[in-house]
Amino acid sequence: MATVTTALGLGVAVALVDGWTGSWSVLGIVVAAVAVGVGDFVLQPVLRPLARAGGVAAALVVGLVAQVAVVVVALWLAGVHRGWGWDTLVVLVVAAVVMAAGRWLAGSRDRDYVVGDLVRRARRHAARTGTTAKSTDGTDEPAGLLVVMLDGVARPVLDQAIEAGLAPRVQRWLSDGSHELASWWAQPPSSTPATQAGLLHGAADRIPGFRWWDRAQGRLVVTNHPGDAAAVEQTFADGRGLLSPGGTAVSLMFSGDSERSFMVMSRGGARGQGGGFGPGIPYLRFFASPFLFARVLTLAVGEVVKEVYQGWRQRVNDVRPRIGRGGWHPVLRAVTNVALRDLNTSLVADAMVRGDPVIMVDYVDYDVVAHFSGPTRPEALRCVEGLDGVLATLTTVAEVAGRRYETVVCSDHGQGLGPTFEQVEGRSLLDVVRELMAEPQAPAVASVPNEDWGPVNALLAGFRSPKRPPPFHGRWAAPDQLGDDDLPEVVVGASGNLAGVWFPRHPQRLTLDGLEEHWPGLVAGLAARPGVGVVVVDSARGLIAVGASGVVVLEHGGRVEGDDPLSLLGPRAAADLARAGRLPCAGDLVVVSAVSQRGYVHAFEGQVGSHGGLGGDQNEAFVLYPTRWSVDDDLCGDVGTQRWLVGADALGSQLRRWAGNIGLRQDSSTRSFTDHQIVHPDERSGDQ
């Protein structure tokens, strides 16, 4: 099938592209197609030392050069001549499009092409050695754990996708009885950094938001900056994370103490990301595969066009709520939904064939699109369909993997729909706070929305030379180097519809009395704004949640005075806000947006679909796990009338227990893995 589609693609490309000389025939094109496969087979071992020495950048360069060279030589053998130049690149693109169409017409999944070469190599090795790919030493199959995170997909959204026929792989798992689907409660800050800190390190309580002001360091911490992510992980990594020892992390915020990491934010820019076999080699398999990069480029352009059209359609139909979808967003969507999706899949497949004991990957496709389009809009649900296709592809890889993998699929949070705070209020939260302070020109810092750049930051960090993480972001340095006048008067850090407000010129967190002394009416005035639901502040009575016409004492009994401001914030609002208000570096004020009767929330940044606080579907995440396993009740808490895993730490503990059930951990307290030495087919001598 691969040779047929390659021949078809080359034939159509040569016929359509001008500038080629010589005579060619159907037989010649078939010869060229065979030569492409042979060239890839021969060149990759030759290029491997370059990728090993030069890392990701070298893998990209030599991979692309190899693709062009292979096609030029193959066509020359077929009697078609043209030197190096743009025509060759055009042939690559046209051939990739035709090949994708051919695979679609033949009824095969186009994404399987991303891992097709790897699967074929593993099957050839198994046939040659007379063993299965999963049992290389005559012993019983060692088990492995694959954790796939679908970023931002709420349980209700997944249910909707299943009913709409957009998630056939997940539906098949459920109907066949191989997997169970359960909800778990994502506590605020319901965001990727907090969830992954909990799942990987049991440290969700170290993350107060997506961004926060650190008084001890005198700076704003932003978790999708590699330097900040590395510094944050150093505060809780102990060498015993979920992916230790011997595990692989792909596109995560933190490493989980993995042996191998690819595009992991906390290890961005560090050489050796690829583990002992060299940082660039797994990337080389992706970049050097014939027509793969051309396929990615073509689909990426299509994704940009699709995003521009869908944004235009929302404007024409006056879909509400909505936000602008221009700027860099179409390009970022193309990167995350095409390039990174395929690269992630390739890296995970490589780790599975190699037999790494625990593998975890985060796919951000849906989350990126839903932020701009809305969590249940058609384009967002189509992202779920694409991710379901990834699960189907990884199921194919599992058939030739170096272990018998148990697959767990989960999300880190959901999203809530609603107009932004600025659309409701007519101005930003920072402007409202400064007006209530009676200091409209007060020196201030407001976080710039950049969550969607996170995966790109991690990828680009792999191309940079290794260096120490920068100690600070912005113009602020350590407090002992600054006077009070050098620090901003107020800082607003948004995490979706959750925001922290800090007053850095005060060395300690301000209580309600202190705030009233400096800025009378600030807290009550902020709580009365139409886009604000509650303001959490410390007081002589402990933490309190202040609403427009009522107050809840969150600690010491939870007494309600006046109208309950938490009535629309979900079944665990009081407990969740009490926890969020006591997290390290929590804001002097912790602000949660208003939530409408329909569940609409209001992001404090430019997002029509948001998460971080409470309201809508953002707190109901999901976990899909093998049916023979169970969710342990001692890790669960009450969510209304039901018992769910509550918090990312609880889900992380459950994952470690499940890993222990299949022999990957001797016990959940020591976090020790059994070790099976399984060699990747590409690393065995003579396998090329």
N, C-alpha and C positions, 0 to 999 in steps of 0.2 A: 504493500500500500504506500509506503514512504517513497519508494522509487517511482511509482506511477504518478503520484502527486507532484513530485519534484520534476519529472520529465514534462508533465503538463504545464507546470508553472514556467519552466525555462522556455518551452516551445512558444507559448503565448507571448512571453516577454520579448524574446528575440524577434518575433514577427511584428510586434507593435513598436519597438524602439528603433528609430532610425540610426544609421551610422555604422552598422555592422556589415562586414564584408565576408566573402567566402561563400561557399555553398554548404547547405546543411540539409539533413534529412531527418525523418522520424527516428531511424536507427541511430543517427548521430546524436540526437537529443537524448535518447535513452542511454547512450554511452556517457554523455555528459552528466546525466542524473546519477548513474552509478559512480562516476568519477567524483562527484560531490560527496557522496557517502564515504568513499574510500579516502578522499582527501581529509575529511574531518577525522576519520579513524586514525590516519597517519600523523596529522599535524598536532593533535592535542597533546600527545606525550612530548613532542618537541617543544611546544610552547609552555609546558608546565613549569620548567625551571625559571622562565622569565616571570611568570605569574607568582611563583613562590618568592622570588627576590623582590619584585616590584609592587606586590600587593594589588589592591583593587584597580588603581589607575592603570597599571601595566596590563592587568587582565582585560580591561576595556580596550586599550589600544591594540594589543596584539590580537585580541579576539576579532575586532572589526577588520583589521588588516588581513587576518587569516580568511575571514568570510569572503572578502573581495578577491583575494588571491585564488582561493579554491574555485570560485565561479569563473574567473578569467581562464584558468588552466583547463577547467572542464569544458568550457565552450571552445577553446582552442583545439582540444582533442576531438571535438565534434565537428571541426572544420569551420567554425565561426570565429572571426578575428576582430579584435578591437583593443586597443591598449587600455591602460588605466585611465579612468576619467569618470565623469558624472554618468555617462551612459551605463557603466557597470553598476553603479549604485541604483540607477533607475530600474535596471533589470532585476536587481535584488528585491526592490520594493514590489514591482509588478508580479514577479514570480511568487513572492510571499502572499500577495492578495489572492492570486489564482489558486495557490496551494490551500489557503484557508477555505476558499469557496469549494474546492474539490473535497476537502475533508468533511465539510458541512453536507454536501450533496451525498456523500457516501455514508452519512449517518454517524460519523464519529465526532467526539468532542474536540473542538479546535484546541482547547487548553491542554489536551493530552500531548500535543506536539511539543510543549515546553519540556516535558519530562520523557518524551518518547525515546531519545537516545540513551538516557540513563537506564530505562526499563529494559531496552533491548540488550544492553551490555550485561546487565544482571542476569537476564534469562540465558544469554549465551554462556556465561560463566557456569551457571547451574547445570546446563546441558553438557558442557565439556567435562565438568568434574563429577557428574553423576550425583550431585547432592542438591538439595533444595537451597534456595538463597537464604533461608532462615536457619539452617542448621549446618554449620560449616565444620564442626569438630566432632560429630557423632553423638553429641549429647542432646538432651531434650531442648526444644525450642526455648530460648530465653525470651521473656516478655519485655515489652517496652511500653512507654506511655507517651502518647501524642496529645498535646493540649493545643487546640486551635481556638483562638479568641476572635470573635466577630465584633469588632469595636462598635459600640453604640447601639447594637440591636436589642431593643427591648423584647421581653417575652411576648407582649401582645402583638408587636410587629412581626415576630417570627410566626406566631399563630396565623396572622393574616396572610403572610406569604405562603404558608403551607396550604391554607384553604384555597388560595388563588392559583395553586399549581406552580408556584415559583420556586419551591424548594423540594423537588422530587426526591433527592437523596435523603434529606432529613425525614421526609414523609415515609420513605421506604424503610428506614431504620425503625421508625415508630410502628409502622404497620406490621413489619416482620417480627417485632418484639425484641430486637437486639438492643435497643436503647430506650431509656426513660427520659422524659423532659420535665424539668422542675424549675420553679422560680427561685431566685435568691434576692435578698434585699441589699441594694447598694446604698450605704449610708453616705450622707454628705461629709466631705466633698465627693460627690458621685462622679468621679473623673478617672481617666486612665492612670495617672501617676499613683493615686491613692490605691486603686484596685490592684495594680501590678505590684506595688510595694507589699500589699497584703498577701497576694497569691504566691509571690516569689520568695518573700522574706519574712512574712508575718509581721509587717511593720506599717500597716495602713495608718496607725495612729501617729506616725511621724510626718504626715503630709496634710497640711491645713488647707490646701487649695492647689489650683494649677499654678498660681503665682502668689507670692507672699513677701512681706517685708520682714527681714531678719534684723532685729534690733542689735543683736550681738555683733553682727558683721557690718551693719550700716548700709544695707543694699537690698535691692529687689531680687528675689530668687525666681527664676523662670525654669520650670522643669523640662521644657523641650529645648533647652540650650545644653549641649553636651557637657560643658564645664560644670554647670549647675547640677545636672543629673549625676555626674560623677561625685561631686562633693556631697550631695544628699545621700547617695548610696553608701558612701564611706561611714555614715553615721549608724547604719544598721546591718551592713553585710558582715557576716561572721564565718563565711566559708561553708555554711550548712544550708544554703538555700535550696529551693525546690529542684533546681537543675544541677545540683552537685552530687557526686563528682561525675564527670564524663558527659554531662548533658549539653544540649545545643539551644541557644537562644537566637531567635530571628525576629528582627523588627520590634523589639521590646523597649520599654523605657528603662528598665533595670536588668541586670544580668542574671539574677537568680543564682549567682556563683557558678555559672556554667563554665565548662572547659572551652567551648567554642562559642563565639558570638558573632553575629552578622547584623550590621545596621542597628546595634543596640545603643541607645542614647548615652548611657552612662559610660560606655567604652568607646565612644566616638573618637576617631583620630588616633586610636592606639593600634600599633602594629601587633600582629599576632592574633587578630580577631578570628582568623580561621582555624586556630588551634595548631597542633603540632605539624600538620602537613603543609602549612604555608597559607597566609591570609588570602591570596588571590586565586587559588586553584578552584574552589567551588564557584567563584564568579566566572572564571574562564570557561567552565562548561556551559554557562549561560550565554556569555558574550560571543563565543566562537562557534556556537551551533549554527549550521547553515540556515540562512534566511530568518533566524529567530529575531535578531535585532531589527531587521527590516519589517518583520511582522509587527513587532512592538511599536516601531515608529509609525507605521500605517494606522494601526488601531488607535494610537495616541492622538493623531491628527483627527481621526473620526470622533474621538471622545470630546475634543475641543469643539468641533462643529456641533455635536449633539448638545453640549452644555449651553452654547450660545443660542441654539434654537429653543431649548427648553426654557431658558431664562426669558427669551423674547415671547414665548407662548404664555408664560405666566403674566407678563405685562399686558399683552393684548387681551387676555381673558380676565384681567383685573383680579387675579387670584390673591386672596388675602388670608392670613398675613403673608407678606413676602418682603424680601430685601433685594438690593442690587446684587447681581451675580457676574459683574465684570471684573476688571483688574486682572490679577494673577490667578484668580480662582479657576477659570477653565483649564489653564496649564497645570495647576496643582492637581486638579481632578484627573487629568490625563496621566500624570505621573503616578498617582496613587492607585487608580483603577485599572491601569494597563501595565506600566513598566514595573512598579513595585509589586503588584499582585503576581505577575509572572515570575519576577526575580525571587520573591518570597517562596513561591511554590517550588521553583527549581532548587533553592537552598534546602528547603524542608525535605524534598524528595531525596536529595543527596545524603542528608543526615539519616534518613530512614534506611536507604540502601546500605549505608555504612554500618547501621545498627547501633546508633547512639541510644543510650538507655532511656533518656527523657528528652523530649523535644517540645518547645513551646514557641508559637508564632502568633503575631497579632496582625490581622488584616483590617486596615483603617478605611477601606473603600466606602462602606455605607456611611460611616460617621462623617466623613468629609462632605459627601453629597448632601446628607440630611441637614447639616448645619445651614446650608444655603437654600435648599429647596423645601425643607420640612420633612419630618420623620416618616410620614405616611404618604407622601406624594409619589406619583408613579415612578419617577426616576430613582428615588431612594429604594423603593421596593425592587426595582430591577437590579440594583446593586446586591440585594439579598439573593436574587436568582444567580448572579455571577458567582457569589461566594459559595452557594450550594454546588455550583459546577466545580469549584476548587475542591470541595470535600469529595466529590465523585472522582476527581483526578487522583487525590491522595489515597483513595480507596484502591485504585488501580496500582499505585506504587506499593501499597501494603502487601500486595500479592507476591512481590519479589523482594521485600524488605529484609534486612538482616536480622530482624526480630519479629515476633508476633505482636504487633502493636495494638494496644487498647486505645481507642480514640475518645477523648472528652472534648466537647465543643461548648464554649461558654461565651458570654459577653461580659463586659466590664461595667456597663451601665446601660440605660436607655436614653431617650431624649424626650423633651417636652416641646410642644408646638406653641408659638405665640409671637406677637409683635415684640420688638425690642423695647427695652426701657426707654430709650431715647425717642422711639416712635410714640410711646404713650405720653411721656413727659415733655417732649419737645426739646430736651437738652440732656446732657450726660449726667451720670451719677456724680461725677466729680464737680460739675458746675452746681448741682443742687447742694452738695455738702458745703462748698465754699460760700454759697449764698447764705446758708443757714448759720455759718460761722461768722457772717458779716465781714468776710475777707475774700471778696471775689477775685482778687489778684494774688492770693496766698501762693507762695512757691509750692508746687505740687508735682506729683508723679502719678500718671495714670497708665496702667498696663496697656500695651498695644496688642490687639487681637492677632495672634500668630500661631494658634494651636495647629492649624492645618499644615504649617511649615515643618512640624516636628519630624515626620518621616523623611522629608527631604533633607533636613538638617543632619539626621543620622546617616543618610546615604552619602552626602557630601563630606561629612567628617571622615569617612573611610578613605577619601581621596587625598586628604591633607597629611602632611608629615606629622609624626607624633610630637606632642608638646604638652606641657603641663597645663591643666585647666586654668583659664583666667580667674584670678581671685575675686573679681568684682565685675558687675555689669553697670554701665552708666558712669556718671562722673563722681559717684560717692565712694569713699574709701572707709577704712575702719574708723569707728567712733573716736578712738583716742587720737586720731589724726585730724579731727574736725571739731569746729565749734558748733554750737547749736544753730547759728545762722547759716552754716553751710549745708545743713540737712533740710530736706523739704518740710514744709509745715504739715502737709497731709499727703497720704498715699492711698490710692484706690486700686485694688487688685481684683479684677473680675475673673470668675470661674463660672461662665455660663450665667445662670440666674442666682448664683451665690457670689457675694462680694465681701471683701474685707476692707475696712477703713482703718488706717493707722495714723498716728500722730507722732512721727519719729523724733521730734525735738524733746519729747518726754521720755526719760530713760526706762520707765516702767509702763505697763499697760494701765490705761486710765480707767477708773471706775465711773459709775454714773455721777457720783458726787463731783469728781474731778472734772468731768466733761461739763457739768452744769456750771461749775465755777468759772471755767474758761469760756464756754460758749453756751450760754443759757438758751434752752429751747431747741438745741441741736437734735437731740435724740427724738423728742416728741414730734418735732417738725419733720424729720426724716420719715418717721413711722407713719405720718399722715399723708405722705405723697401717694398718688393713685397707683404708681408702679411698684410700691414697696408693700410687702406682706408683713414682715416682722423685722425688728432690729434687736439683736441679742447683745446684751451689755452686762458686764459684771457690776455688782452692787453690794451694799451692806447685807442684803438678803441672799446673796449668791447670784448666780446667773439668772437674768430675767429676759423674757421675750416681750418686747413692747410693740403693740399694734396700734392702729388708728384710734380704737376706742376700748382697749382692754390690755391687760398685762397678765402674763403667766409666769409664775415663779418656777423655774425649771429644776431647781434643786430644793432639797428639804421639804418634800411633800407635794410640790407641783400645784400650788393653789392658783385658781383663776380669779382675776379681779376684773369685773366688767365683761365685755364681749370677748369670747375666746378667739384670739387672733390666729390660732393654729388649726381651726376647724376645717380648713380646706387644704392643709399641708400634708395630709396622709396619716395613716394609723400609728406611725411611730415618731411623729413630729417632736414631741416633748423630749423623748430620750435622744433622738438624733441631734437636736439642737444643743442639748446639754453636753453631749459628747463633743460636737464641733466647736462649741465655745470654750472648751478646755484643752484643745489641741495645742501643742507648742507653736508659738508664733502666730496664734490666731489673732485676728484683728481686734483693735480696741472696740470696734463695732463689727459685728457679723450680720450682714444684710441678706435677706432672702426676698426675692420678688413676690409680688402679689400672685395669687393663683385664682383663676376665674372658676365659675361653676362648671365650665366645660373642660377644665384642667389646663387652660392656657397659662403659660408662664412668660416672663419678660427677661430676656438675657440682658445683662449689663454690658454686653459687647455686641458686635454686629452679627447676630445669629438668629435665624427664625426657628431653628431647632437647636435646643440647648440642654445642658445638663450641668450638674455641680451642686445644686441645692435640693429642693423638694418640689413636688408638683408634677402633674401629668404622669407619663410612663417612665420617667428617667430613673426611678429607683427600683423598678421591677426588671432586673436582668434575668438571664436564664442559664441553666447548665444542663447539657445533654450528656448522659453517661450510660455505660453498659448496664443492661437490665439486671444482671446477676449481682451488681453492687447495690448499695443502699446509702441513703443520706442519714448520717448519725444524728439522732435526736438531741444529744447533748451539745451539738454545735448549733442547734436551731434556736430561734426565738419566736415570739408571737408577733405575727403581722396580721392585725385584725383578728379573725377567728382561725387563722391557719398557722402552721409551723413551717418556717422557712429558715434556710441558712441566712444569718443576719451579719452582714459585713464581709469585707474581702478577707480579713484574717480567718474567719470561719471557713470560707470556701478554700483558702489556702491550706488550712489544717485538714479539710476533707480530701483535697488532692494528695497530700502527703500520706494520709491513711490508705487511700486507694493504691498509691504506689507501693506501700507496704504489703497490701493484699496480694500483689503479683510478684513479690519478691525483690522489688527494687530498693526497698529499705528494710533493714533488719528490724527496726522498730521506729516509731514516730518520734521518740525523744532524741535518739542519737543521730537520726537522719542519715543513716549509712546505707550506701547502695552496694548490692552485689555487683561484681565486675565480670562481664563476659567480653573476651577479646574477639571481636568480629572485625575482619578486615574488609574494607570497601573493595569491590571488584576492580576498580580502576587502580588501586594501590598494590595489587598483587603482582608479583614479578611474572612477566610473560603473558599478562592478560591483554596486552595491547596488540 
